[in-house]
């Protein structure tokens, strides 16, 4: 069993930055690929970024590449998402997810078997 808890969301002006954290319980963290997804009001949940179990490989969606950075600290069982140059289009609930059976990351939402409760990010114009 894995529990994921996101934090760090909030209200920020366009052009600003936020850093999200995802704290994970359980012994499988370092062997699990991890991902960040987001869901805006009235829209489907979409992929934002993912990272391999070792942290050596990352994947980004086109809409966040170059502005967001995903990282992890396996010693602390924590994953991060540094978000820079935020725009109102980044407004969404951000979810962290764990793919516990594989160390390789994927953009496919269906491949992740544990999810956090989400943290709200609101970017004002």
C-alpha positions in Angstrom: 0.0 0.0 0.0 1.3 3.5 -0.9 -0.1 6.8 0.3 0.7 10.0 -1.5 0.2 13.5 -0.1 0.6 16.6 -2.2 1.4 20.1 -0.8 2.6 23.4 -2.0 -0.4 24.6 -4.1 -1.8 28.0 -3.8 -2.6 31.3 -5.6 0.0 33.0 -7.6 0.2 35.7 -10.2 1.0 35.0 -13.8 4.7 34.8 -14.3 5.2 33.5 -10.8 6.5 30.2 -9.5 5.4 27.5 -7.2 6.9 24.3 -5.9 4.8 21.3 -5.3 5.8 18.4 -3.1 4.5 14.8 -3.0 5.3 12.8 0.1 5.1 9.1 -0.3 4.7 6.3 2.3 5.9 2.7 1.8 9.1 1.0 0.9 8.6 0.9 -2.8 9.2 4.6 -3.5 12.7 4.4 -5.0 11.6 1.5 -7.3 8.5 3.3 -8.5 8.2 5.7 -11.4 6.3 8.8 -10.4 4.2 11.4 -12.2 2.4 14.6 -12.0 -1.0 15.1 -13.6 -3.4 18.0 -13.6 -7.1 18.6 -14.0 -8.6 21.9 -14.9 -12.4 22.6 -14.3 -14.5 20.8 -16.9 -11.5 19.1 -18.5 -10.0 15.6 -18.3 -7.0 14.9 -16.2 -3.9 15.3 -18.2 -0.2 14.4 -18.0 2.2 17.0 -16.9 5.5 15.4 -16.0 7.0 12.0 -14.9 10.3 10.7 -13.5 11.9 7.3 -13.3 12.5 5.5 -10.1 16.2 6.5 -10.0 15.4 10.1 -11.1 17.7 9.8 -14.0 15.0 10.1 -16.7 12.2 12.6 -17.0 9.3 13.2 -19.4 7.3 16.4 -19.9 4.2 17.4 -21.8 4.6 19.9 -24.4 2.6 22.5 -22.5 5.0 22.5 -19.5 8.3 21.6 -21.0 10.9 24.3 -20.4 8.9 25.8 -17.5 8.4 22.9 -15.1 11.0 20.7 -13.6 10.3 17.3 -11.9 12.7 15.9 -9.4 12.7 13.4 -6.5 14.6 12.7 -3.3 14.5 9.0 -2.7 16.1 9.4 0.7 13.1 11.5 1.7 10.5 9.6 -0.2 9.4 12.9 -1.8 8.9 14.1 -5.4 8.8 17.7 -6.5 7.4 19.8 -9.3 9.0 23.2 -9.7 6.7 25.4 -11.8 8.0 28.6 -13.3 6.6 31.2 -15.6 3.1 30.2 -14.6 0.1 31.2 -16.8 -3.7 31.2 -16.1 -3.8 28.1 -18.3 -1.8 26.2 -15.6 -4.7 26.6 -13.2 -5.8 23.1 -12.1 -5.8 20.6 -9.4 -2.4 18.8 -9.5 -2.1 15.2 -8.6 0.9 13.0 -7.9 0.8 9.4 -8.9 2.9 6.3 -8.4 3.6 3.5 -10.9 4.8 0.9 -8.3 5.4 -2.0 -10.6 7.8 -0.3 -12.9 10.8 2.0 -12.5 10.3 3.5 -16.0 8.0 6.5 -16.3 5.1 6.8 -18.7 2.6 9.5 -19.7 -0.3 7.1 -19.6 -2.6 7.8 -16.7 -3.9 4.2 -16.7 -0.4 2.9 -15.8 -0.3 4.6 -12.4 -1.8 2.6 -9.6 -1.7 5.1 -6.6 -2.9 8.7 -6.5 -2.8 11.5 -4.1 -5.7 13.7 -3.2 -4.6 16.7 -5.2 -3.5 20.2 -4.5 -5.1 23.3 -6.1 -3.0 25.7 -8.2 -4.6 28.9 -9.2 -2.8 31.4 -11.5 -4.3 34.9 -11.7 -3.8 37.1 -14.7 
